[in-house]
């Protein structure tokens, strides 16, 4: 009996120790070894419960949804799946469109954590004032904008005109005069601040890139540096990112650029360019509720807020620049799942209850053009996706939701 008790205690210790190691694991930079990996299908199944054959099926599905891309999966801190197609590559630095909005959110969270006295009301802070934004825009063109809170900006319920549809307390509506919200002009200071209100602050939700740019302006004003520089110091540096940047070179813009066609300011509404395994670091930061090693990058509550319905946006399942599944509208996926997608087929997913991070890479030919970022190209493209055409719309469907469902379904019950 004593021997059995000792063995039981040893087993409990080993299991607890294994859990502690998994909980405290944070990958070093790729330059220092990168993510721990599992290559063998049997080992992957044993340690993570993931069926590699089902992940292969998810990968083959993603190939139907974008010209270039890839699929990466991390579970229990192990990088267990990493495959690419077309221009997709670990070293690729495509323009990730609206995925950049999630980085703006995190930069704002860092700013709040570092400057609590400047935000005495937290996310309720009314931020459309010279205290937080460039003085040349005041007085505002619409006095109602003075009531916009930081929480409303981050959840796109500030009332600034965006795209259709508009949601009011869950009701889908179509309003007149929507904004064409699919270009870099939406992330210039003038466009963002002067965008007209579509409703009173807090009274509706509309997807608005201009709304997402204003927090980047706040980061710039309060920190005294461009948001990209601020992120290098307080986010991507601590997380161990490799080469990254923004698609700043937009010579076709009529304003907001210098003589070389470079945007004056970091675009808060998107256009970040990040390596694949570093996007996983970003998702892993959110999985760990804003913690990286011993450093709490953003407050845990702020990180948790990103993954659930926000009181600042009771209209739609869009929290702080992340889509959430709080209402279970994506079937077969835990309700705590949240993600941020970007035009071209990109999506970073976080599923806390499954200890899971997924990076679905997409991209058009133009999004991989190094002229946008002026960043080095450290891989070769074999031309395999020239002339690619999207698959049958009935098969492809909603690629963002479907990819998440397929990866989640790859998790098999423990024997």
MILUM-329810 format. One record per residue (C-alpha): x, y, z; residue number from 1; residue in one letter. Coordinates in nm, 3 decimals. Layout:
residues N
{{X Y Z} NUM 'A'}
...
end
This chain:
residues 415
{{0.000 0.000 0.000} 1 'X'}
{{0.281 0.243 0.090} 2 'X'}
{{0.456 0.167 -0.239} 3 'X'}
{{0.134 0.234 -0.431} 4 'X'}
{{0.084 0.564 -0.249} 5 'X'}
{{0.442 0.669 -0.327} 6 'X'}
{{0.393 0.584 -0.694} 7 'X'}
{{0.068 0.780 -0.698} 8 'X'}
{{0.238 1.084 -0.542} 9 'X'}
{{0.520 1.060 -0.798} 10 'X'}
{{0.267 1.043 -1.083} 11 'X'}
{{0.081 1.346 -0.947} 12 'X'}
{{0.410 1.537 -0.920} 13 'X'}
{{0.509 1.450 -1.276} 14 'X'}
{{0.169 1.549 -1.415} 15 'X'}
{{0.170 1.875 -1.218} 16 'X'}
{{0.523 1.945 -1.333} 17 'X'}
{{0.432 1.879 -1.694} 18 'X'}
{{0.137 2.113 -1.662} 19 'X'}
{{0.353 2.382 -1.506} 20 'X'}
{{0.607 2.357 -1.787} 21 'X'}
{{0.333 2.381 -2.048} 22 'X'}
{{0.179 2.680 -1.874} 23 'X'}
{{0.508 2.867 -1.841} 24 'X'}
{{0.647 2.791 -2.185} 25 'X'}
{{0.722 3.089 -2.406} 26 'X'}
{{0.915 3.041 -2.730} 27 'X'}
{{1.248 3.216 -2.784} 28 'X'}
{{1.298 3.416 -3.101} 29 'X'}
{{1.353 3.219 -3.419} 30 'X'}
{{1.712 3.345 -3.413} 31 'X'}
{{1.755 3.162 -3.081} 32 'X'}
{{1.580 2.837 -3.172} 33 'X'}
{{1.217 2.938 -3.207} 34 'X'}
{{0.910 2.732 -3.126} 35 'X'}
{{0.939 2.384 -2.987} 36 'X'}
{{0.803 2.144 -3.245} 37 'X'}
{{0.661 1.798 -3.287} 38 'X'}
{{0.714 1.631 -3.625} 39 'X'}
{{0.588 1.275 -3.584} 40 'X'}
{{0.213 1.227 -3.628} 41 'X'}
{{0.196 0.980 -3.341} 42 'X'}
{{0.379 1.218 -3.106} 43 'X'}
{{0.155 1.505 -3.215} 44 'X'}
{{-0.154 1.295 -3.143} 45 'X'}
{{-0.018 1.181 -2.806} 46 'X'}
{{0.084 1.525 -2.680} 47 'X'}
{{-0.175 1.752 -2.842} 48 'X'}
{{-0.463 1.530 -2.950} 49 'X'}
{{-0.441 1.666 -3.305} 50 'X'}
{{-0.493 1.437 -3.603} 51 'X'}
{{-0.239 1.542 -3.868} 52 'X'}
{{-0.447 1.393 -4.149} 53 'X'}
{{-0.734 1.622 -4.056} 54 'X'}
{{-0.496 1.918 -4.044} 55 'X'}
{{-0.383 1.822 -4.394} 56 'X'}
{{-0.747 1.837 -4.501} 57 'X'}
{{-0.776 2.186 -4.353} 58 'X'}
{{-0.460 2.289 -4.536} 59 'X'}
{{-0.591 2.158 -4.868} 60 'X'}
{{-0.911 2.351 -4.808} 61 'X'}
{{-0.720 2.677 -4.747} 62 'X'}
{{-0.546 2.631 -5.082} 63 'X'}
{{-0.886 2.679 -5.245} 64 'X'}
{{-0.946 3.009 -5.067} 65 'X'}
{{-0.648 3.231 -5.156} 66 'X'}
{{-0.378 3.256 -5.421} 67 'X'}
{{-0.094 3.233 -5.169} 68 'X'}
{{-0.085 3.126 -4.807} 69 'X'}
{{-0.033 2.859 -4.548} 70 'X'}
{{-0.156 2.709 -4.223} 71 'X'}
{{0.023 2.698 -3.887} 72 'X'}
{{-0.109 2.543 -3.566} 73 'X'}
{{0.020 2.568 -3.207} 74 'X'}
{{-0.131 2.360 -2.928} 75 'X'}
{{-0.003 2.324 -2.571} 76 'X'}
{{0.293 2.539 -2.673} 77 'X'}
{{0.405 2.307 -2.953} 78 'X'}
{{0.420 2.412 -3.316} 79 'X'}
{{0.270 2.097 -3.463} 80 'X'}
{{0.176 2.208 -3.815} 81 'X'}
{{0.342 2.443 -4.062} 82 'X'}
{{0.274 2.424 -4.436} 83 'X'}
{{0.274 2.686 -4.710} 84 'X'}
{{0.174 2.726 -5.074} 85 'X'}
{{0.250 2.981 -5.347} 86 'X'}
{{0.433 3.282 -5.207} 87 'X'}
{{0.354 3.170 -4.855} 88 'X'}
{{0.671 3.109 -4.655} 89 'X'}
{{0.801 3.144 -4.301} 90 'X'}
{{1.014 3.436 -4.419} 91 'X'}
{{0.742 3.602 -4.630} 92 'X'}
{{0.636 3.952 -4.527} 93 'X'}
{{0.306 4.016 -4.706} 94 'X'}
{{0.079 4.305 -4.624} 95 'X'}
{{-0.172 4.157 -4.378} 96 'X'}
{{-0.452 4.408 -4.431} 97 'X'}
{{-0.690 4.439 -4.135} 98 'X'}
{{-0.497 4.195 -3.916} 99 'X'}
{{-0.300 4.509 -3.827} 100 'X'}
{{-0.604 4.639 -3.638} 101 'X'}
{{-0.543 4.377 -3.369} 102 'X'}
{{-0.189 4.509 -3.321} 103 'X'}
{{-0.328 4.861 -3.282} 104 'X'}
{{-0.554 4.729 -3.007} 105 'X'}
{{-0.263 4.571 -2.821} 106 'X'}
{{-0.049 4.885 -2.861} 107 'X'}
{{-0.337 5.083 -2.706} 108 'X'}
{{-0.358 4.834 -2.419} 109 'X'}
{{0.014 4.871 -2.353} 110 'X'}
{{-0.022 5.250 -2.355} 111 'X'}
{{-0.302 5.236 -2.099} 112 'X'}
{{-0.104 5.004 -1.874} 113 'X'}
{{0.199 5.230 -1.884} 114 'X'}
{{0.006 5.556 -1.838} 115 'X'}
{{-0.283 5.485 -1.597} 116 'X'}
{{-0.298 5.847 -1.476} 117 'X'}
{{-0.367 5.964 -1.831} 118 'X'}
{{-0.667 5.729 -1.848} 119 'X'}
{{-0.835 5.775 -1.508} 120 'X'}
{{-1.165 5.648 -1.650} 121 'X'}
{{-1.005 5.356 -1.829} 122 'X'}
{{-1.189 5.251 -2.142} 123 'X'}
{{-1.465 5.502 -2.061} 124 'X'}
{{-1.219 5.785 -2.119} 125 'X'}
{{-1.348 6.044 -2.368} 126 'X'}
{{-1.044 6.064 -2.595} 127 'X'}
{{-1.146 6.301 -2.875} 128 'X'}
{{-0.959 6.592 -2.724} 129 'X'}
{{-0.620 6.770 -2.766} 130 'X'}
{{-0.497 6.573 -2.465} 131 'X'}
{{-0.489 6.259 -2.680} 132 'X'}
{{-0.491 6.379 -3.042} 133 'X'}
{{-0.313 6.642 -3.258} 134 'X'}
{{-0.427 6.993 -3.173} 135 'X'}
{{-0.486 7.098 -3.535} 136 'X'}
{{-0.808 6.896 -3.543} 137 'X'}
{{-0.976 7.099 -3.272} 138 'X'}
{{-1.239 7.221 -3.236} 139 'X'}
{{-1.397 6.907 -3.382} 140 'X'}
{{-1.623 6.929 -3.686} 141 'X'}
{{-1.906 6.764 -3.492} 142 'X'}
{{-1.951 6.833 -3.122} 143 'X'}
{{-2.104 6.489 -3.070} 144 'X'}
{{-1.761 6.335 -3.130} 145 'X'}
{{-1.652 6.469 -2.791} 146 'X'}
{{-1.855 6.186 -2.635} 147 'X'}
{{-1.661 5.908 -2.807} 148 'X'}
{{-1.487 5.679 -2.557} 149 'X'}
{{-1.174 5.472 -2.608} 150 'X'}
{{-1.376 5.152 -2.565} 151 'X'}
{{-1.611 5.260 -2.843} 152 'X'}
{{-1.320 5.328 -3.079} 153 'X'}
{{-1.165 4.988 -3.015} 154 'X'}
{{-1.497 4.808 -3.069} 155 'X'}
{{-1.608 5.020 -3.371} 156 'X'}
{{-1.919 5.151 -3.200} 157 'X'}
{{-1.800 5.514 -3.199} 158 'X'}
{{-2.058 5.600 -3.464} 159 'X'}
{{-1.809 5.699 -3.735} 160 'X'}
{{-1.932 5.609 -4.081} 161 'X'}
{{-1.806 5.274 -4.206} 162 'X'}
{{-1.929 4.998 -4.432} 163 'X'}
{{-2.267 4.831 -4.459} 164 'X'}
{{-2.422 4.641 -4.297} 165 'X'}
{{-2.478 4.840 -3.980} 166 'X'}
{{-2.588 4.661 -3.664} 167 'X'}
{{-2.809 4.807 -3.394} 168 'X'}
{{-2.849 4.578 -3.092} 169 'X'}
{{-2.813 4.271 -3.309} 170 'X'}
{{-3.038 4.395 -3.588} 171 'X'}
{{-2.872 4.402 -3.929} 172 'X'}
{{-2.948 4.715 -4.129} 173 'X'}
{{-2.841 4.882 -4.452} 174 'X'}
{{-2.790 5.259 -4.438} 175 'X'}
{{-2.732 5.516 -4.710} 176 'X'}
{{-2.391 5.658 -4.793} 177 'X'}
{{-2.148 5.390 -4.668} 178 'X'}
{{-1.774 5.448 -4.677} 179 'X'}
{{-1.551 5.269 -4.926} 180 'X'}
{{-1.340 5.115 -4.654} 181 'X'}
{{-1.094 4.900 -4.841} 182 'X'}
{{-0.792 5.121 -4.902} 183 'X'}
{{-0.497 5.282 -4.724} 184 'X'}
{{-0.663 5.625 -4.746} 185 'X'}
{{-0.882 5.510 -4.457} 186 'X'}
{{-0.576 5.511 -4.231} 187 'X'}
{{-0.465 5.871 -4.269} 188 'X'}
{{-0.517 6.126 -3.992} 189 'X'}
{{-0.737 6.365 -4.190} 190 'X'}
{{-0.969 6.091 -4.315} 191 'X'}
{{-1.009 5.935 -3.971} 192 'X'}
{{-1.070 6.247 -3.765} 193 'X'}
{{-1.297 6.415 -4.020} 194 'X'}
{{-1.506 6.104 -4.092} 195 'X'}
{{-1.874 6.185 -4.044} 196 'X'}
{{-2.083 6.027 -3.773} 197 'X'}
{{-2.338 5.771 -3.889} 198 'X'}
{{-2.505 5.753 -3.548} 199 'X'}
{{-2.448 5.894 -3.202} 200 'X'}
{{-2.145 5.738 -3.024} 201 'X'}
{{-2.235 5.396 -2.888} 202 'X'}
{{-2.565 5.362 -3.076} 203 'X'}
{{-2.453 5.142 -3.366} 204 'X'}
{{-2.173 4.922 -3.498} 205 'X'}
{{-2.021 4.958 -3.844} 206 'X'}
{{-1.689 4.816 -3.962} 207 'X'}
{{-1.472 5.125 -3.999} 208 'X'}
{{-1.100 5.130 -4.071} 209 'X'}
{{-1.096 5.502 -3.995} 210 'X'}
{{-1.219 5.428 -3.643} 211 'X'}
{{-0.924 5.192 -3.592} 212 'X'}
{{-0.673 5.454 -3.699} 213 'X'}
{{-0.762 5.698 -3.422} 214 'X'}
{{-0.616 5.479 -3.141} 215 'X'}
{{-0.286 5.477 -3.335} 216 'X'}
{{-0.298 5.856 -3.330} 217 'X'}
{{-0.355 5.843 -2.954} 218 'X'}
{{-0.053 5.615 -2.909} 219 'X'}
{{0.156 5.860 -3.112} 220 'X'}
{{0.041 6.169 -2.919} 221 'X'}
{{0.075 6.019 -2.571} 222 'X'}
{{0.402 5.828 -2.626} 223 'X'}
{{0.568 6.088 -2.845} 224 'X'}
{{0.665 5.831 -3.107} 225 'X'}
{{0.513 5.658 -3.406} 226 'X'}
{{0.307 5.352 -3.313} 227 'X'}
{{0.542 5.125 -3.510} 228 'X'}
{{0.840 5.247 -3.303} 229 'X'}
{{0.638 5.216 -2.984} 230 'X'}
{{0.548 4.856 -3.073} 231 'X'}
{{0.910 4.767 -3.151} 232 'X'}
{{1.009 4.878 -2.801} 233 'X'}
{{0.720 4.745 -2.598} 234 'X'}
{{0.566 4.457 -2.799} 235 'X'}
{{0.759 4.298 -3.082} 236 'X'}
{{1.095 4.338 -2.909} 237 'X'}
{{0.990 4.153 -2.591} 238 'X'}
{{0.814 3.884 -2.799} 239 'X'}
{{1.126 3.821 -3.008} 240 'X'}
{{0.995 3.914 -3.351} 241 'X'}
{{1.228 3.891 -3.647} 242 'X'}
{{1.204 4.131 -3.941} 243 'X'}
{{0.870 4.307 -3.964} 244 'X'}
{{0.720 4.641 -4.063} 245 'X'}
{{0.429 4.815 -4.229} 246 'X'}
{{0.328 4.859 -4.593} 247 'X'}
{{0.404 5.230 -4.576} 248 'X'}
{{0.483 5.303 -4.941} 249 'X'}
{{0.159 5.417 -5.106} 250 'X'}
{{0.249 5.657 -5.391} 251 'X'}
{{-0.108 5.653 -5.528} 252 'X'}
{{-0.241 5.827 -5.217} 253 'X'}
{{-0.331 6.191 -5.271} 254 'X'}
{{-0.250 6.294 -4.914} 255 'X'}
{{-0.074 6.162 -4.605} 256 'X'}
{{0.249 6.071 -4.790} 257 'X'}
{{0.589 6.232 -4.836} 258 'X'}
{{0.779 6.298 -5.161} 259 'X'}
{{0.887 5.932 -5.173} 260 'X'}
{{0.531 5.804 -5.147} 261 'X'}
{{0.577 5.690 -4.786} 262 'X'}
{{0.294 5.739 -4.540} 263 'X'}
{{0.373 5.993 -4.269} 264 'X'}
{{0.224 5.789 -3.986} 265 'X'}
{{0.177 5.427 -3.886} 266 'X'}
{{-0.160 5.314 -4.026} 267 'X'}
{{-0.367 5.198 -3.730} 268 'X'}
{{-0.627 5.040 -3.955} 269 'X'}
{{-0.405 4.771 -4.100} 270 'X'}
{{-0.117 4.696 -4.338} 271 'X'}
{{0.125 4.535 -4.095} 272 'X'}
{{0.373 4.282 -4.239} 273 'X'}
{{0.484 4.001 -4.005} 274 'X'}
{{0.660 3.665 -4.043} 275 'X'}
{{0.441 3.357 -3.997} 276 'X'}
{{0.593 3.221 -3.676} 277 'X'}
{{0.589 3.569 -3.525} 278 'X'}
{{0.216 3.601 -3.590} 279 'X'}
{{0.186 3.289 -3.377} 280 'X'}
{{0.373 3.474 -3.099} 281 'X'}
{{0.117 3.751 -3.118} 282 'X'}
{{-0.169 3.502 -3.092} 283 'X'}
{{0.010 3.321 -2.810} 284 'X'}
{{0.039 3.649 -2.619} 285 'X'}
{{-0.339 3.680 -2.634} 286 'X'}
{{-0.379 3.314 -2.536} 287 'X'}
{{-0.165 3.386 -2.229} 288 'X'}
{{-0.385 3.686 -2.141} 289 'X'}
{{-0.122 3.944 -2.224} 290 'X'}
{{0.169 3.780 -2.044} 291 'X'}
{{0.505 3.696 -2.200} 292 'X'}
{{0.739 3.518 -1.964} 293 'X'}
{{0.757 3.724 -1.646} 294 'X'}
{{0.635 4.039 -1.818} 295 'X'}
{{0.269 4.140 -1.829} 296 'X'}
{{0.264 4.319 -2.166} 297 'X'}
{{-0.101 4.425 -2.139} 298 'X'}
{{-0.336 4.388 -1.846} 299 'X'}
{{-0.492 4.044 -1.829} 300 'X'}
{{-0.843 4.185 -1.811} 301 'X'}
{{-0.782 4.392 -2.124} 302 'X'}
{{-0.662 4.079 -2.305} 303 'X'}
{{-0.965 3.881 -2.188} 304 'X'}
{{-1.193 4.162 -2.303} 305 'X'}
{{-1.064 4.114 -2.659} 306 'X'}
{{-1.206 3.762 -2.662} 307 'X'}
{{-1.563 3.822 -2.553} 308 'X'}
{{-1.863 4.042 -2.627} 309 'X'}
{{-1.789 4.395 -2.520} 310 'X'}
{{-2.023 4.621 -2.323} 311 'X'}
{{-1.895 4.897 -2.551} 312 'X'}
{{-2.048 4.717 -2.849} 313 'X'}
{{-2.377 4.545 -2.761} 314 'X'}
{{-2.468 4.546 -3.130} 315 'X'}
{{-2.243 4.285 -3.290} 316 'X'}
{{-1.990 4.011 -3.212} 317 'X'}
{{-1.694 4.243 -3.255} 318 'X'}
{{-1.490 4.323 -2.947} 319 'X'}
{{-1.162 4.518 -2.941} 320 'X'}
{{-1.081 4.464 -3.310} 321 'X'}
{{-1.137 4.090 -3.272} 322 'X'}
{{-1.439 3.889 -3.377} 323 'X'}
{{-1.577 3.675 -3.097} 324 'X'}
{{-1.790 3.361 -3.076} 325 'X'}
{{-1.961 3.445 -2.748} 326 'X'}
{{-2.302 3.370 -2.898} 327 'X'}
{{-2.185 3.044 -3.057} 328 'X'}
{{-2.266 3.158 -3.410} 329 'X'}
{{-1.970 2.957 -3.544} 330 'X'}
{{-2.088 2.604 -3.479} 331 'X'}
{{-1.855 2.334 -3.355} 332 'X'}
{{-1.619 2.591 -3.204} 333 'X'}
{{-1.588 2.687 -2.835} 334 'X'}
{{-1.759 3.009 -2.740} 335 'X'}
{{-1.435 3.157 -2.608} 336 'X'}
{{-1.273 3.150 -2.955} 337 'X'}
{{-1.177 3.486 -3.103} 338 'X'}
{{-0.993 3.592 -3.417} 339 'X'}
{{-0.895 3.876 -3.647} 340 'X'}
{{-0.914 3.842 -4.022} 341 'X'}
{{-0.771 4.051 -4.302} 342 'X'}
{{-0.857 4.101 -4.666} 343 'X'}
{{-0.688 3.841 -4.882} 344 'X'}
{{-0.772 3.545 -4.661} 345 'X'}
{{-0.564 3.601 -4.347} 346 'X'}
{{-0.685 3.512 -3.997} 347 'X'}
{{-0.519 3.474 -3.657} 348 'X'}
{{-0.727 3.259 -3.418} 349 'X'}
{{-0.708 3.208 -3.042} 350 'X'}
{{-0.908 2.941 -2.857} 351 'X'}
{{-0.820 2.961 -2.485} 352 'X'}
{{-1.025 2.660 -2.370} 353 'X'}
{{-0.838 2.442 -2.621} 354 'X'}
{{-0.496 2.603 -2.559} 355 'X'}
{{-0.487 2.661 -2.935} 356 'X'}
{{-0.348 2.926 -3.171} 357 'X'}
{{-0.392 2.911 -3.549} 358 'X'}
{{-0.250 3.132 -3.823} 359 'X'}
{{-0.424 3.107 -4.159} 360 'X'}
{{-0.213 3.286 -4.419} 361 'X'}
{{-0.364 3.415 -4.742} 362 'X'}
{{-0.277 3.696 -4.975} 363 'X'}
{{-0.308 3.823 -5.328} 364 'X'}
{{-0.015 3.874 -5.562} 365 'X'}
{{-0.012 4.245 -5.481} 366 'X'}
{{0.003 4.190 -5.104} 367 'X'}
{{0.337 4.013 -5.143} 368 'X'}
{{0.493 4.300 -5.343} 369 'X'}
{{0.803 4.414 -5.150} 370 'X'}
{{0.759 4.764 -5.292} 371 'X'}
{{0.487 4.814 -5.030} 372 'X'}
{{0.719 4.756 -4.735} 373 'X'}
{{1.074 4.788 -4.877} 374 'X'}
{{1.157 4.489 -4.657} 375 'X'}
{{1.396 4.217 -4.780} 376 'X'}
{{1.267 3.905 -4.957} 377 'X'}
{{1.451 3.603 -4.815} 378 'X'}
{{1.283 3.318 -5.000} 379 'X'}
{{1.214 3.207 -5.357} 380 'X'}
{{0.876 3.161 -5.522} 381 'X'}
{{0.838 2.871 -5.764} 382 'X'}
{{0.558 3.028 -5.967} 383 'X'}
{{0.320 2.746 -5.880} 384 'X'}
{{0.015 2.970 -5.825} 385 'X'}
{{0.032 3.179 -6.139} 386 'X'}
{{-0.314 3.220 -6.288} 387 'X'}
{{-0.481 3.081 -5.976} 388 'X'}
{{-0.857 3.116 -5.949} 389 'X'}
{{-1.073 3.081 -5.640} 390 'X'}
{{-1.251 2.752 -5.584} 391 'X'}
{{-1.624 2.695 -5.612} 392 'X'}
{{-1.794 2.952 -5.385} 393 'X'}
{{-2.026 2.677 -5.261} 394 'X'}
{{-1.722 2.479 -5.146} 395 'X'}
{{-1.517 2.769 -5.016} 396 'X'}
{{-1.803 2.938 -4.833} 397 'X'}
{{-1.689 3.142 -4.533} 398 'X'}
{{-1.321 3.049 -4.533} 399 'X'}
{{-1.246 3.223 -4.203} 400 'X'}
{{-1.507 3.026 -4.008} 401 'X'}
{{-1.460 2.702 -4.199} 402 'X'}
{{-1.084 2.687 -4.143} 403 'X'}
{{-1.133 2.734 -3.770} 404 'X'}
{{-1.399 2.463 -3.761} 405 'X'}
{{-1.176 2.218 -3.949} 406 'X'}
{{-0.875 2.268 -3.722} 407 'X'}
{{-1.087 2.239 -3.407} 408 'X'}
{{-1.242 1.920 -3.540} 409 'X'}
{{-0.889 1.779 -3.582} 410 'X'}
{{-0.862 1.756 -3.202} 411 'X'}
{{-0.947 1.394 -3.123} 412 'X'}
{{-1.085 1.262 -2.793} 413 'X'}
{{-0.823 1.128 -2.556} 414 'X'}
{{-0.833 0.746 -2.551} 415 'X'}
end
